């Protein structure tokens, strides 16, 4: 979240080294996070001498950023990868799925 927040507050292409210094996170960790965020189309990277990273879209939810991290964000087992045995007749499952979005 810190990286996304930083990029939203600082328009344009930013060098990883500058970001690292400004938010006090190691360059290697920023590169890993940036890679995940780029695959999710939240940021984009620019190669070359004046390259770096910048925000790719302005409307980003916390859920988008967490989802980009690759973590399982299921609120309950019935909304996860393995369906619950009651999900066919359960009225809560669609509600929980909607809340999770």
N, C-alpha and C positions, 0 to 999 in steps of 0.2 A: 504494500500500500504506500509506503514511503516513496518508492521510486515513481509510482504513478502520480502521486500528489505533487512531487517535485516537478515532474514533466508538465503537469497541468498548470503549475504556477510559473513555469519558465518556458516561454514559447521558443520554438526553433530547435535546431539540432544542438544537442549537448554531448560533450565528450564524457566518456565513462570516468576518466580520471577526475574531471571537475565535479561530477556528481558524487563520486566516492568521497572526495574531500568535503563537499558541502553537506552531505548527510551522514558522514562518518560510518560508512559501510564499505567493506573491502571491495576492490575492483572485481575480484573473482566471483564474489557473491552477486554483485550487480550484473555481471555478464550472464550468470546462470538464470537469474530472475528475468533479465531482459530477453533471453532466448525463449523462455516460457511465454512471456507476454507478446513477443513477436509472433510466435506460432498461433496465438489466439487473436492476432490482428489488433491488439490494443496499442502497441507501439510499432514503429518501423525503424530499421537501422539503415544508415547511410554509410557506404564504404568510402575509403579514400582519405586523403590528407585532412580534409575538413569534415570528415565523417563523425558519426556518433549515433545517438538515438533521439527520437522525438515521438510525441504522442501521435497516434494514427487516427483516433476518434475521440471526440470530446465527451460524449455521453457514455460513461462507464459506471457500472454498478460494482459494489463490493463483491457481489456474487460472481461477476465476470472475472475479477482479479483472482478470487479464490479458486474458481474453476480452472483458470489458466495454470494454477500451481499444481494441478493434477491430483489433488486430494479428493477423496470420496466425501461429498457434501450432503449425503442423504440424511434427512432428519430422522427417518425411521427405516426399518428393514423393508417395509412395503414400498418405499420409493427408491430403493437401492437397486443394485444389479440383480439380486436374487429376490424374486417376488415372494410375498407372504402367501401362505396357504389359504388365507381368508380373502385375498385381494379381489377375487371374482365377485363376492357378495358384499364387500365392504363399501360403505358410503363415505368413509373418511379418506380413503386412498386418493381420490381425485382432488379433494380439498387440500390435503397435505402436499401433493405434487404442485398444485397451483401456488401455495404459500412458498414453496421452495424456490420457485422461479423468481 
